[in-house]
Amino acid sequence: MKGNVELRCVELGEYIIANKSTVRESAKKFGISKSTVHKDVTVRLKRINPVLCAQVRQVLNINKEERHIRGGIATRNKYLMLAKKK
């Protein structure tokens, strides 16, 4: 996935929109770092395809608004698992 940067940016953007995925999930799927995904979909994609970039930005904003909820759920599950082991 390291070859054509423009193609990677577009594919990342389309994947994020189609799956409503986070930067972390996208990085894992494509085998690249979170920093690269973030730079691809915020900086590079803006030059390549501004419309797609705006759509990706909407998904990322929703993810940002919901991240505290996901973190709380993860913490809850962690302590539930610890309680079951006792």
N, CA, C and O atoms as a Maestro MAE file, in Angstrom:
{
 s_m_m2io_version
 :::
 2.0.0
}

f_m_ct {
 s_m_title
 :::
 protein
 m_atom[344] {
  # First column is atom index #
  i_m_mmod_type
  r_m_x_coord
  r_m_y_coord
  r_m_z_coord
  i_m_residue_number
  s_m_chain_name
  s_m_pdb_residue_name
  s_m_pdb_atom_name
  i_m_atomic_number
  :::
  1 25 0.827 -1.195 0.000 1 A "MET " " N  " 7
  2 3 0.000 0.000 0.000 1 A "MET " " CA " 6
  3 2 0.865 1.250 0.000 1 A "MET " " C  " 6
  4 15 0.339 2.358 0.104 1 A "MET " " O  " 8
  5 25 2.165 1.101 -0.113 2 A "LYS " " N  " 7
  6 3 3.042 2.253 -0.029 2 A "LYS " " CA " 6
  7 2 3.316 2.900 -1.378 2 A "LYS " " C  " 6
  8 15 3.944 3.957 -1.424 2 A "LYS " " O  " 8
  9 25 2.871 2.309 -2.467 3 A "GLY " " N  " 7
  10 3 3.189 2.799 -3.807 3 A "GLY " " CA " 6
  11 2 2.640 4.172 -4.120 3 A "GLY " " C  " 6
  12 15 3.309 5.178 -3.886 3 A "GLY " " O  " 8
  13 25 1.461 4.224 -4.632 4 A "ASN " " N  " 7
  14 3 0.851 5.460 -5.110 4 A "ASN " " CA " 6
  15 2 0.127 6.157 -3.944 4 A "ASN " " C  " 6
  16 15 -0.902 5.680 -3.465 4 A "ASN " " O  " 8
  17 25 0.674 7.273 -3.509 5 A "VAL " " N  " 7
  18 3 0.133 7.994 -2.354 5 A "VAL " " CA " 6
  19 2 -1.263 8.522 -2.643 5 A "VAL " " C  " 6
  20 15 -2.144 8.436 -1.788 5 A "VAL " " O  " 8
  21 25 -1.478 9.066 -3.833 6 A "GLU " " N  " 7
  22 3 -2.798 9.625 -4.166 6 A "GLU " " CA " 6
  23 2 -3.867 8.543 -4.145 6 A "GLU " " C  " 6
  24 15 -4.969 8.755 -3.638 6 A "GLU " " O  " 8
  25 25 -3.534 7.384 -4.698 7 A "LEU " " N  " 7
  26 3 -4.484 6.273 -4.710 7 A "LEU " " CA " 6
  27 2 -4.773 5.804 -3.289 7 A "LEU " " C  " 6
  28 15 -5.920 5.508 -2.954 7 A "LEU " " O  " 8
  29 25 -3.740 5.737 -2.451 8 A "ARG " " N  " 7
  30 3 -3.914 5.321 -1.067 8 A "ARG " " CA " 6
  31 2 -4.830 6.288 -0.322 8 A "ARG " " C  " 6
  32 15 -5.686 5.866 0.455 8 A "ARG " " O  " 8
  33 25 -4.649 7.576 -0.559 9 A "CYS " " N  " 7
  34 3 -5.482 8.581 0.107 9 A "CYS " " CA " 6
  35 2 -6.953 8.408 -0.255 9 A "CYS " " C  " 6
  36 15 -7.825 8.458 0.612 9 A "CYS " " O  " 8
  37 25 -7.214 8.209 -1.516 10 A "VAL " " N  " 7
  38 3 -8.600 8.041 -1.972 10 A "VAL " " CA " 6
  39 2 -9.188 6.754 -1.408 10 A "VAL " " C  " 6
  40 15 -10.331 6.741 -0.952 10 A "VAL " " O  " 8
  41 25 -8.405 5.661 -1.437 11 A "GLU " " N  " 7
  42 3 -8.896 4.393 -0.904 11 A "GLU " " CA " 6
  43 2 -9.166 4.490 0.595 11 A "GLU " " C  " 6
  44 15 -10.163 3.959 1.084 11 A "GLU " " O  " 8
  45 25 -8.293 5.156 1.312 12 A "LEU " " N  " 7
  46 3 -8.509 5.358 2.748 12 A "LEU " " CA " 6
  47 2 -9.782 6.154 2.997 12 A "LEU " " C  " 6
  48 15 -10.588 5.798 3.856 12 A "LEU " " O  " 8
  49 25 -9.956 7.228 2.244 13 A "GLY " " N  " 7
  50 3 -11.150 8.051 2.400 13 A "GLY " " CA " 6
  51 2 -12.420 7.277 2.130 13 A "GLY " " C  " 6
  52 15 -13.389 7.378 2.882 13 A "GLY " " O  " 8
  53 25 -12.418 6.507 1.061 14 A "GLU " " N  " 7
  54 3 -13.600 5.717 0.718 14 A "GLU " " CA " 6
  55 2 -13.866 4.646 1.777 14 A "GLU " " C  " 6
  56 15 -15.018 4.370 2.112 14 A "GLU " " O  " 8
  57 25 -12.795 4.046 2.300 15 A "TYR " " N  " 7
  58 3 -12.951 3.021 3.332 15 A "TYR " " CA " 6
  59 2 -13.539 3.621 4.606 15 A "TYR " " C  " 6
  60 15 -14.445 3.043 5.207 15 A "TYR " " O  " 8
  61 25 -13.031 4.763 5.012 16 A "ILE " " N  " 7
  62 3 -13.525 5.409 6.233 16 A "ILE " " CA " 6
  63 2 -14.999 5.769 6.100 16 A "ILE " " C  " 6
  64 15 -15.773 5.581 7.038 16 A "ILE " " O  " 8
  65 25 -15.382 6.280 4.953 17 A "ILE " " N  " 7
  66 3 -16.784 6.658 4.733 17 A "ILE " " CA " 6
  67 2 -17.680 5.416 4.688 17 A "ILE " " C  " 6
  68 15 -18.736 5.388 5.319 17 A "ILE " " O  " 8
  69 25 -17.261 4.404 3.948 18 A "ALA " " N  " 7
  70 3 -18.088 3.206 3.776 18 A "ALA " " CA " 6
  71 2 -18.285 2.450 5.088 18 A "ALA " " C  " 6
  72 15 -19.367 1.922 5.344 18 A "ALA " " O  " 8
  73 25 -17.248 2.396 5.916 19 A "ASN " " N  " 7
  74 3 -17.299 1.590 7.134 19 A "ASN " " CA " 6
  75 2 -17.467 2.419 8.406 19 A "ASN " " C  " 6
  76 15 -17.540 1.871 9.506 19 A "ASN " " O  " 8
  77 25 -17.528 3.743 8.251 20 A "LYS " " N  " 7
  78 3 -17.596 4.645 9.412 20 A "LYS " " CA " 6
  79 2 -16.486 4.297 10.402 20 A "LYS " " C  " 6
  80 15 -16.694 4.302 11.615 20 A "LYS " " O  " 8
  81 25 -15.316 3.997 9.870 21 A "SER " " N  " 7
  82 3 -14.226 3.520 10.712 21 A "SER " " CA " 6
  83 2 -13.414 4.668 11.295 21 A "SER " " C  " 6
  84 15 -13.457 5.798 10.811 21 A "SER " " O  " 8
  85 25 -12.678 4.346 12.341 22 A "THR " " N  " 7
  86 3 -11.804 5.309 12.973 22 A "THR " " CA " 6
  87 2 -10.450 5.299 12.276 22 A "THR " " C  " 6
  88 15 -10.173 4.435 11.444 22 A "THR " " O  " 8
  89 25 -9.620 6.260 12.623 23 A "VAL " " N  " 7
  90 3 -8.270 6.312 12.066 23 A "VAL " " CA " 6
  91 2 -7.508 5.052 12.476 23 A "VAL " " C  " 6
  92 15 -6.781 4.470 11.671 23 A "VAL " " O  " 8
  93 25 -7.677 4.639 13.721 24 A "ARG " " N  " 7
  94 3 -6.980 3.458 14.224 24 A "ARG " " CA " 6
  95 2 -7.405 2.192 13.476 24 A "ARG " " C  " 6
  96 15 -6.556 1.386 13.094 24 A "ARG " " O  " 8
  97 25 -8.703 2.012 13.267 25 A "GLU " " N  " 7
  98 3 -9.197 0.842 12.532 25 A "GLU " " CA " 6
  99 2 -8.690 0.849 11.095 25 A "GLU " " C  " 6
  100 15 -8.311 -0.192 10.559 25 A "GLU " " O  " 8
  101 25 -8.684 2.024 10.476 26 A "SER " " N  " 7
  102 3 -8.220 2.140 9.092 26 A "SER " " CA " 6
  103 2 -6.729 1.832 8.989 26 A "SER " " C  " 6
  104 15 -6.288 1.171 8.048 26 A "SER " " O  " 8
  105 25 -5.960 2.312 9.957 27 A "ALA " " N  " 7
  106 3 -4.518 2.056 9.948 27 A "ALA " " CA " 6
  107 2 -4.242 0.561 10.044 27 A "ALA " " C  " 6
  108 15 -3.376 0.034 9.346 27 A "ALA " " O  " 8
  109 25 -4.981 -0.111 10.907 28 A "LYS " " N  " 7
  110 3 -4.799 -1.554 11.058 28 A "LYS " " CA " 6
  111 2 -5.169 -2.284 9.776 28 A "LYS " " C  " 6
  112 15 -4.462 -3.201 9.359 28 A "LYS " " O  " 8
  113 25 -6.265 -1.889 9.149 29 A "LYS " " N  " 7
  114 3 -6.741 -2.539 7.920 29 A "LYS " " CA " 6
  115 2 -5.733 -2.384 6.778 29 A "LYS " " C  " 6
  116 15 -5.488 -3.331 6.031 29 A "LYS " " O  " 8
  117 25 -5.149 -1.186 6.646 30 A "PHE " " N  " 7
  118 3 -4.248 -0.904 5.535 30 A "PHE " " CA " 6
  119 2 -2.784 -1.175 5.871 30 A "PHE " " C  " 6
  120 15 -1.925 -1.101 4.993 30 A "PHE " " O  " 8
  121 25 -2.496 -1.487 7.122 31 A "GLY " " N  " 7
  122 3 -1.137 -1.810 7.513 31 A "GLY " " CA " 6
  123 2 -0.188 -0.623 7.520 31 A "GLY " " C  " 6
  124 15 0.991 -0.762 7.196 31 A "GLY " " O  " 8
  125 25 -0.703 0.544 7.891 32 A "ILE " " N  " 7
  126 3 0.118 1.751 7.976 32 A "ILE " " CA " 6
  127 2 -0.130 2.409 9.329 32 A "ILE " " C  " 6
  128 15 -1.019 1.995 10.073 32 A "ILE " " O  " 8
  129 25 0.650 3.424 9.640 33 A "SER " " N  " 7
  130 3 0.520 4.062 10.952 33 A "SER " " CA " 6
  131 2 -0.701 4.983 11.006 33 A "SER " " C  " 6
  132 15 -1.226 5.422 9.983 33 A "SER " " O  " 8
  133 25 -1.131 5.257 12.244 34 A "LYS " " N  " 7
  134 3 -2.257 6.172 12.445 34 A "LYS " " CA " 6
  135 2 -1.904 7.572 11.949 34 A "LYS " " C  " 6
  136 15 -2.752 8.283 11.410 34 A "LYS " " O  " 8
  137 25 -0.650 7.956 12.137 35 A "SER " " N  " 7
  138 3 -0.204 9.278 11.688 35 A "SER " " CA " 6
  139 2 -0.316 9.413 10.177 35 A "SER " " C  " 6
  140 15 -0.736 10.449 9.662 35 A "SER " " O  " 8
  141 25 0.063 8.355 9.478 36 A "THR " " N  " 7
  142 3 -0.018 8.369 8.012 36 A "THR " " CA " 6
  143 2 -1.466 8.462 7.553 36 A "THR " " C  " 6
  144 15 -1.784 9.224 6.641 36 A "THR " " O  " 8
  145 25 -2.343 7.685 8.185 37 A "VAL " " N  " 7
  146 3 -3.761 7.730 7.824 37 A "VAL " " CA " 6
  147 2 -4.301 9.137 8.043 37 A "VAL " " C  " 6
  148 15 -4.981 9.693 7.180 37 A "VAL " " O  " 8
  149 25 -3.996 9.704 9.195 38 A "HIS " " N  " 7
  150 3 -4.511 11.034 9.514 38 A "HIS " " CA " 6
  151 2 -4.008 12.070 8.521 38 A "HIS " " C  " 6
  152 15 -4.781 12.903 8.048 38 A "HIS " " O  " 8
  153 25 -2.718 12.023 8.202 39 A "LYS " " N  " 7
  154 3 -2.166 12.991 7.251 39 A "LYS " " CA " 6
  155 2 -2.759 12.777 5.862 39 A "LYS " " C  " 6
  156 15 -3.065 13.739 5.158 39 A "LYS " " O  " 8
  157 25 -2.919 11.515 5.468 40 A "ASP " " N  " 7
  158 3 -3.492 11.217 4.153 40 A "ASP " " CA " 6
  159 2 -4.896 11.777 4.006 40 A "ASP " " C  " 6
  160 15 -5.212 12.390 2.986 40 A "ASP " " O  " 8
  161 25 -5.749 11.575 5.015 41 A "VAL " " N  " 7
  162 3 -7.156 11.956 4.853 41 A "VAL " " CA " 6
  163 2 -7.452 13.397 5.233 41 A "VAL " " C  " 6
  164 15 -8.529 13.904 4.919 41 A "VAL " " O  " 8
  165 25 -6.518 14.070 5.904 42 A "THR " " N  " 7
  166 3 -6.782 15.466 6.244 42 A "THR " " CA " 6
  167 2 -6.002 16.447 5.384 42 A "THR " " C  " 6
  168 15 -6.533 17.487 4.994 42 A "THR " " O  " 8
  169 25 -4.760 16.131 5.088 43 A "VAL " " N  " 7
  170 3 -3.917 17.068 4.340 43 A "VAL " " CA " 6
  171 2 -3.859 16.716 2.856 43 A "VAL " " C  " 6
  172 15 -4.210 17.527 1.999 43 A "VAL " " O  " 8
  173 25 -3.418 15.516 2.572 44 A "ARG " " N  " 7
  174 3 -3.214 15.128 1.163 44 A "ARG " " CA " 6
  175 2 -4.524 14.996 0.396 44 A "ARG " " C  " 6
  176 15 -4.615 15.402 -0.762 44 A "ARG " " O  " 8
  177 25 -5.539 14.427 1.046 45 A "LEU " " N  " 7
  178 3 -6.815 14.229 0.359 45 A "LEU " " CA " 6
  179 2 -7.481 15.559 0.022 45 A "LEU " " C  " 6
  180 15 -8.227 15.649 -0.952 45 A "LEU " " O  " 8
  181 25 -7.219 16.581 0.814 46 A "LYS " " N  " 7
  182 3 -7.783 17.903 0.548 46 A "LYS " " CA " 6
  183 2 -7.311 18.427 -0.806 46 A "LYS " " C  " 6
  184 15 -8.072 19.072 -1.528 46 A "LYS " " O  " 8
  185 25 -6.050 18.148 -1.147 47 A "ARG " " N  " 7
  186 3 -5.506 18.554 -2.450 47 A "ARG " " CA " 6
  187 2 -6.052 17.693 -3.579 47 A "ARG " " C  " 6
  188 15 -6.333 18.192 -4.669 47 A "ARG " " O  " 8
  189 25 -6.202 16.399 -3.315 48 A "ILE " " N  " 7
  190 3 -6.578 15.447 -4.357 48 A "ILE " " CA " 6
  191 2 -8.073 15.490 -4.657 48 A "ILE " " C  " 6
  192 15 -8.481 15.575 -5.816 48 A "ILE " " O  " 8
  193 25 -8.887 15.432 -3.601 49 A "ASN " " N  " 7
  194 3 -10.340 15.363 -3.770 49 A "ASN " " CA " 6
  195 2 -11.015 16.069 -2.589 49 A "ASN " " C  " 6
  196 15 -11.325 15.432 -1.582 49 A "ASN " " O  " 8
  197 25 -11.240 17.370 -2.706 50 A "PRO " " N  " 7
  198 3 -11.807 18.133 -1.586 50 A "PRO " " CA " 6
  199 2 -13.192 17.663 -1.148 50 A "PRO " " C  " 6
  200 15 -13.521 17.756 0.035 50 A "PRO " " O  " 8
  201 25 -13.998 17.169 -2.057 51 A "VAL " " N  " 7
  202 3 -15.345 16.710 -1.714 51 A "VAL " " CA " 6
  203 2 -15.256 15.465 -0.835 51 A "VAL " " C  " 6
  204 15 -15.931 15.370 0.190 51 A "VAL " " O  " 8
  205 25 -14.423 14.517 -1.242 52 A "LEU " " N  " 7
  206 3 -14.222 13.304 -0.459 52 A "LEU " " CA " 6
  207 2 -13.623 13.644 0.906 52 A "LEU " " C  " 6
  208 15 -13.986 13.045 1.918 52 A "LEU " " O  " 8
  209 25 -12.722 14.590 0.923 53 A "CYS " " N  " 7
  210 3 -12.097 15.031 2.172 53 A "CYS " " CA " 6
  211 2 -13.150 15.571 3.145 53 A "CYS " " C  " 6
  212 15 -13.086 15.290 4.341 53 A "CYS " " O  " 8
  213 25 -14.095 16.327 2.652 54 A "ALA " " N  " 7
  214 3 -15.151 16.881 3.501 54 A "ALA " " CA " 6
  215 2 -16.027 15.770 4.075 54 A "ALA " " C  " 6
  216 15 -16.445 15.842 5.231 54 A "ALA " " O  " 8
  217 25 -16.303 14.750 3.273 55 A "GLN " " N  " 7
  218 3 -17.106 13.626 3.754 55 A "GLN " " CA " 6
  219 2 -16.353 12.838 4.823 55 A "GLN " " C  " 6
  220 15 -16.941 12.415 5.818 55 A "GLN " " O  " 8
  221 25 -15.063 12.644 4.617 56 A "VAL " " N  " 7
  222 3 -14.239 11.950 5.605 56 A "VAL " " CA " 6
  223 2 -14.196 12.757 6.888 56 A "VAL " " C  " 6
  224 15 -14.281 12.198 7.981 56 A "VAL " " O  " 8
  225 25 -14.066 14.058 6.760 57 A "ARG " " N  " 7
  226 3 -14.013 14.941 7.930 57 A "ARG " " CA " 6
  227 2 -15.274 14.795 8.772 57 A "ARG " " C  " 6
  228 15 -15.202 14.823 10.000 57 A "ARG " " O  " 8
  229 25 -16.432 14.640 8.126 58 A "GLN " " N  " 7
  230 3 -17.687 14.459 8.870 58 A "GLN " " CA " 6
  231 2 -17.646 13.184 9.700 58 A "GLN " " C  " 6
  232 15 -18.037 13.186 10.867 58 A "GLN " " O  " 8
  233 25 -17.171 12.089 9.096 59 A "VAL " " N  " 7
  234 3 -17.078 10.815 9.817 59 A "VAL " " CA " 6
  235 2 -16.094 10.933 10.971 59 A "VAL " " C  " 6
  236 15 -16.374 10.461 12.073 59 A "VAL " " O  " 8
  237 25 -14.942 11.558 10.732 60 A "LEU " " N  " 7
  238 3 -13.938 11.704 11.780 60 A "LEU " " CA " 6
  239 2 -14.442 12.590 12.922 60 A "LEU " " C  " 6
  240 15 -14.115 12.348 14.084 60 A "LEU " " O  " 8
  241 25 -15.226 13.604 12.600 61 A "ASN " " N  " 7
  242 3 -15.801 14.453 13.647 61 A "ASN " " CA " 6
  243 2 -16.789 13.680 14.514 61 A "ASN " " C  " 6
  244 15 -16.816 13.854 15.733 61 A "ASN " " O  " 8
  245 25 -17.594 12.832 13.893 62 A "ILE " " N  " 7
  246 3 -18.531 11.989 14.648 62 A "ILE " " CA " 6
  247 2 -17.741 11.060 15.567 62 A "ILE " " C  " 6
  248 15 -18.081 10.897 16.738 62 A "ILE " " O  " 8
  249 25 -16.671 10.447 15.020 63 A "ASN " " N  " 7
  250 3 -15.834 9.559 15.833 63 A "ASN " " CA " 6
  251 2 -15.230 10.310 17.013 63 A "ASN " " C  " 6
  252 15 -15.148 9.777 18.120 63 A "ASN " " O  " 8
  253 25 -14.810 11.536 16.775 64 A "LYS " " N  " 7
  254 3 -14.204 12.330 17.834 64 A "LYS " " CA " 6
  255 2 -15.226 12.639 18.938 64 A "LYS " " C  " 6
  256 15 -14.899 12.623 20.124 64 A "LYS " " O  " 8
  257 25 -16.459 12.917 18.528 65 A "GLU " " N  " 7
  258 3 -17.509 13.212 19.506 65 A "GLU " " CA " 6
  259 2 -17.872 11.980 20.341 65 A "GLU " " C  " 6
  260 15 -18.286 12.108 21.493 65 A "GLU " " O  " 8
  261 25 -17.717 10.791 19.759 66 A "GLU " " N  " 7
  262 3 -18.129 9.561 20.433 66 A "GLU " " CA " 6
  263 2 -16.983 8.863 21.160 66 A "GLU " " C  " 6
  264 15 -17.223 7.864 21.838 66 A "GLU " " O  " 8
  265 25 -15.780 9.336 21.051 67 A "ARG " " N  " 7
  266 3 -14.650 8.577 21.583 67 A "ARG " " CA " 6
  267 2 -14.686 8.435 23.097 67 A "ARG " " C  " 6
  268 15 -14.234 7.419 23.626 67 A "ARG " " O  " 8
  269 25 -15.208 9.418 23.802 68 A "HIS " " N  " 7
  270 3 -15.283 9.286 25.258 68 A "HIS " " CA " 6
  271 2 -16.252 8.176 25.659 68 A "HIS " " C  " 6
  272 15 -16.073 7.534 26.694 68 A "HIS " " O  " 8
  273 25 -17.264 7.955 24.849 69 A "ILE " " N  " 7
  274 3 -18.217 6.883 25.127 69 A "ILE " " CA " 6
  275 2 -17.547 5.526 24.907 69 A "ILE " " C  " 6
  276 15 -17.688 4.622 25.731 69 A "ILE " " O  " 8
  277 25 -16.820 5.382 23.797 70 A "ARG " " N  " 7
  278 3 -16.119 4.125 23.524 70 A "ARG " " CA " 6
  279 2 -15.081 3.846 24.602 70 A "ARG " " C  " 6
  280 15 -14.897 2.699 25.007 70 A "ARG " " O  " 8
  281 25 -14.404 4.893 25.067 71 A "GLY " " N  " 7
  282 3 -13.412 4.722 26.126 71 A "GLY " " CA " 6
  283 2 -14.055 4.265 27.423 71 A "GLY " " C  " 6
  284 15 -13.508 3.418 28.129 71 A "GLY " " O  " 8
  285 25 -15.197 4.818 27.733 72 A "GLY " " N  " 7
  286 3 -15.918 4.409 28.939 72 A "GLY " " CA " 6
  287 2 -16.385 2.970 28.863 72 A "GLY " " C  " 6
  288 15 -16.327 2.240 29.853 72 A "GLY " " O  " 8
  289 25 -16.844 2.561 27.699 73 A "ILE " " N  " 7
  290 3 -17.288 1.177 27.508 73 A "ILE " " CA " 6
  291 2 -16.102 0.226 27.649 73 A "ILE " " C  " 6
  292 15 -16.225 -0.832 28.267 73 A "ILE " " O  " 8
  293 25 -14.965 0.594 27.083 74 A "ALA " " N  " 7
  294 3 -13.773 -0.247 27.181 74 A "ALA " " CA " 6
  295 2 -13.330 -0.380 28.631 74 A "ALA " " C  " 6
  296 15 -12.961 -1.471 29.067 74 A "ALA " " O  " 8
  297 25 -13.361 0.713 29.380 75 A "THR " " N  " 7
  298 3 -12.974 0.670 30.792 75 A "THR " " CA " 6
  299 2 -13.943 -0.200 31.582 75 A "THR " " C  " 6
  300 15 -13.524 -0.994 32.424 75 A "THR " " O  " 8
  301 25 -15.225 -0.056 31.315 76 A "ARG " " N  " 7
  302 3 -16.236 -0.868 31.992 76 A "ARG " " CA " 6
  303 2 -16.002 -2.345 31.731 76 A "ARG " " C  " 6
  304 15 -16.023 -3.157 32.656 76 A "ARG " " O  " 8
  305 25 -15.778 -2.693 30.470 77 A "ASN " " N  " 7
  306 3 -15.527 -4.090 30.112 77 A "ASN " " CA " 6
  307 2 -14.261 -4.622 30.778 77 A "ASN " " C  " 6
  308 15 -14.212 -5.780 31.193 77 A "ASN " " O  " 8
  309 25 -13.257 -3.788 30.877 78 A "LYS " " N  " 7
  310 3 -12.004 -4.184 31.525 78 A "LYS " " CA " 6
  311 2 -12.263 -4.578 32.972 78 A "LYS " " C  " 6
  312 15 -11.806 -5.627 33.426 78 A "LYS " " O  " 8
  313 25 -12.992 -3.744 33.692 79 A "TYR " " N  " 7
  314 3 -13.245 -4.035 35.100 79 A "TYR " " CA " 6
  315 2 -14.229 -5.169 35.295 79 A "TYR " " C  " 6
  316 15 -14.160 -5.871 36.304 79 A "TYR " " O  " 8
  317 25 -15.139 -5.367 34.363 80 A "LEU " " N  " 7
  318 3 -16.029 -6.520 34.432 80 A "LEU " " CA " 6
  319 2 -15.233 -7.808 34.269 80 A "LEU " " C  " 6
  320 15 -15.486 -8.792 34.965 80 A "LEU " " O  " 8
  321 25 -14.278 -7.803 33.356 81 A "MET " " N  " 7
  322 3 -13.425 -8.983 33.147 81 A "MET " " CA " 6
  323 2 -12.581 -9.259 34.386 81 A "MET " " C  " 6
  324 15 -12.401 -10.415 34.770 81 A "MET " " O  " 8
  325 25 -12.066 -8.211 35.009 82 A "LEU " " N  " 7
  326 3 -11.262 -8.380 36.219 82 A "LEU " " CA " 6
  327 2 -12.121 -8.943 37.360 82 A "LEU " " C  " 6
  328 15 -11.651 -9.770 38.141 82 A "LEU " " O  " 8
  329 25 -13.360 -8.501 37.455 83 A "ALA " " N  " 7
  330 3 -14.253 -8.965 38.498 83 A "ALA " " CA " 6
  331 2 -14.601 -10.448 38.294 83 A "ALA " " C  " 6
  332 15 -14.754 -11.185 39.268 83 A "ALA " " O  " 8
  333 25 -14.727 -10.883 37.043 84 A "LYS " " N  " 7
  334 3 -15.050 -12.290 36.758 84 A "LYS " " CA " 6
  335 2 -13.888 -13.212 37.111 84 A "LYS " " C  " 6
  336 15 -14.104 -14.367 37.474 84 A "LYS " " O  " 8
  337 25 -12.657 -12.712 37.007 85 A "LYS " " N  " 7
  338 3 -11.489 -13.541 37.293 85 A "LYS " " CA " 6
  339 2 -11.327 -13.809 38.777 85 A "LYS " " C  " 6
  340 15 -10.678 -14.782 39.161 85 A "LYS " " O  " 8
  341 25 -11.906 -12.963 39.619 86 A "LYS " " N  " 7
  342 3 -11.753 -13.129 41.078 86 A "LYS " " CA " 6
  343 2 -12.581 -14.227 41.632 86 A "LYS " " C  " 6
  344 15 -12.550 -14.476 42.837 86 A "LYS " " O  " 8
  :::
 }
 m_bond[343] {
  # First column is bond index #
  i_m_from
  i_m_to
  i_m_order
  :::
  1 1 2 1
  2 2 3 1
  3 3 4 2
  4 3 5 1
  5 5 6 1
  6 6 7 1
  7 7 8 2
  8 7 9 1
  9 9 10 1
  10 10 11 1
  11 11 12 2
  12 11 13 1
  13 13 14 1
  14 14 15 1
  15 15 16 2
  16 15 17 1
  17 17 18 1
  18 18 19 1
  19 19 20 2
  20 19 21 1
  21 21 22 1
  22 22 23 1
  23 23 24 2
  24 23 25 1
  25 25 26 1
  26 26 27 1
  27 27 28 2
  28 27 29 1
  29 29 30 1
  30 30 31 1
  31 31 32 2
  32 31 33 1
  33 33 34 1
  34 34 35 1
  35 35 36 2
  36 35 37 1
  37 37 38 1
  38 38 39 1
  39 39 40 2
  40 39 41 1
  41 41 42 1
  42 42 43 1
  43 43 44 2
  44 43 45 1
  45 45 46 1
  46 46 47 1
  47 47 48 2
  48 47 49 1
  49 49 50 1
  50 50 51 1
  51 51 52 2
  52 51 53 1
  53 53 54 1
  54 54 55 1
  55 55 56 2
  56 55 57 1
  57 57 58 1
  58 58 59 1
  59 59 60 2
  60 59 61 1
  61 61 62 1
  62 62 63 1
  63 63 64 2
  64 63 65 1
  65 65 66 1
  66 66 67 1
  67 67 68 2
  68 67 69 1
  69 69 70 1
  70 70 71 1
  71 71 72 2
  72 71 73 1
  73 73 74 1
  74 74 75 1
  75 75 76 2
  76 75 77 1
  77 77 78 1
  78 78 79 1
  79 79 80 2
  80 79 81 1
  81 81 82 1
  82 82 83 1
  83 83 84 2
  84 83 85 1
  85 85 86 1
  86 86 87 1
  87 87 88 2
  88 87 89 1
  89 89 90 1
  90 90 91 1
  91 91 92 2
  92 91 93 1
  93 93 94 1
  94 94 95 1
  95 95 96 2
  96 95 97 1
  97 97 98 1
  98 98 99 1
  99 99 100 2
  100 99 101 1
  101 101 102 1
  102 102 103 1
  103 103 104 2
  104 103 105 1
  105 105 106 1
  106 106 107 1
  107 107 108 2
  108 107 109 1
  109 109 110 1
  110 110 111 1
  111 111 112 2
  112 111 113 1
  113 113 114 1
  114 114 115 1
  115 115 116 2
  116 115 117 1
  117 117 118 1
  118 118 119 1
  119 119 120 2
  120 119 121 1
  121 121 122 1
  122 122 123 1
  123 123 124 2
  124 123 125 1
  125 125 126 1
  126 126 127 1
  127 127 128 2
  128 127 129 1
  129 129 130 1
  130 130 131 1
  131 131 132 2
  132 131 133 1
  133 133 134 1
  134 134 135 1
  135 135 136 2
  136 135 137 1
  137 137 138 1
  138 138 139 1
  139 139 140 2
  140 139 141 1
  141 141 142 1
  142 142 143 1
  143 143 144 2
  144 143 145 1
  145 145 146 1
  146 146 147 1
  147 147 148 2
  148 147 149 1
  149 149 150 1
  150 150 151 1
  151 151 152 2
  152 151 153 1
  153 153 154 1
  154 154 155 1
  155 155 156 2
  156 155 157 1
  157 157 158 1
  158 158 159 1
  159 159 160 2
  160 159 161 1
  161 161 162 1
  162 162 163 1
  163 163 164 2
  164 163 165 1
  165 165 166 1
  166 166 167 1
  167 167 168 2
  168 167 169 1
  169 169 170 1
  170 170 171 1
  171 171 172 2
  172 171 173 1
  173 173 174 1
  174 174 175 1
  175 175 176 2
  176 175 177 1
  177 177 178 1
  178 178 179 1
  179 179 180 2
  180 179 181 1
  181 181 182 1
  182 182 183 1
  183 183 184 2
  184 183 185 1
  185 185 186 1
  186 186 187 1
  187 187 188 2
  188 187 189 1
  189 189 190 1
  190 190 191 1
  191 191 192 2
  192 191 193 1
  193 193 194 1
  194 194 195 1
  195 195 196 2
  196 195 197 1
  197 197 198 1
  198 198 199 1
  199 199 200 2
  200 199 201 1
  201 201 202 1
  202 202 203 1
  203 203 204 2
  204 203 205 1
  205 205 206 1
  206 206 207 1
  207 207 208 2
  208 207 209 1
  209 209 210 1
  210 210 211 1
  211 211 212 2
  212 211 213 1
  213 213 214 1
  214 214 215 1
  215 215 216 2
  216 215 217 1
  217 217 218 1
  218 218 219 1
  219 219 220 2
  220 219 221 1
  221 221 222 1
  222 222 223 1
  223 223 224 2
  224 223 225 1
  225 225 226 1
  226 226 227 1
  227 227 228 2
  228 227 229 1
  229 229 230 1
  230 230 231 1
  231 231 232 2
  232 231 233 1
  233 233 234 1
  234 234 235 1
  235 235 236 2
  236 235 237 1
  237 237 238 1
  238 238 239 1
  239 239 240 2
  240 239 241 1
  241 241 242 1
  242 242 243 1
  243 243 244 2
  244 243 245 1
  245 245 246 1
  246 246 247 1
  247 247 248 2
  248 247 249 1
  249 249 250 1
  250 250 251 1
  251 251 252 2
  252 251 253 1
  253 253 254 1
  254 254 255 1
  255 255 256 2
  256 255 257 1
  257 257 258 1
  258 258 259 1
  259 259 260 2
  260 259 261 1
  261 261 262 1
  262 262 263 1
  263 263 264 2
  264 263 265 1
  265 265 266 1
  266 266 267 1
  267 267 268 2
  268 267 269 1
  269 269 270 1
  270 270 271 1
  271 271 272 2
  272 271 273 1
  273 273 274 1
  274 274 275 1
  275 275 276 2
  276 275 277 1
  277 277 278 1
  278 278 279 1
  279 279 280 2
  280 279 281 1
  281 281 282 1
  282 282 283 1
  283 283 284 2
  284 283 285 1
  285 285 286 1
  286 286 287 1
  287 287 288 2
  288 287 289 1
  289 289 290 1
  290 290 291 1
  291 291 292 2
  292 291 293 1
  293 293 294 1
  294 294 295 1
  295 295 296 2
  296 295 297 1
  297 297 298 1
  298 298 299 1
  299 299 300 2
  300 299 301 1
  301 301 302 1
  302 302 303 1
  303 303 304 2
  304 303 305 1
  305 305 306 1
  306 306 307 1
  307 307 308 2
  308 307 309 1
  309 309 310 1
  310 310 311 1
  311 311 312 2
  312 311 313 1
  313 313 314 1
  314 314 315 1
  315 315 316 2
  316 315 317 1
  317 317 318 1
  318 318 319 1
  319 319 320 2
  320 319 321 1
  321 321 322 1
  322 322 323 1
  323 323 324 2
  324 323 325 1
  325 325 326 1
  326 326 327 1
  327 327 328 2
  328 327 329 1
  329 329 330 1
  330 330 331 1
  331 331 332 2
  332 331 333 1
  333 333 334 1
  334 334 335 1
  335 335 336 2
  336 335 337 1
  337 337 338 1
  338 338 339 1
  339 339 340 2
  340 339 341 1
  341 341 342 1
  342 342 343 1
  343 343 344 2
  :::
 }
}
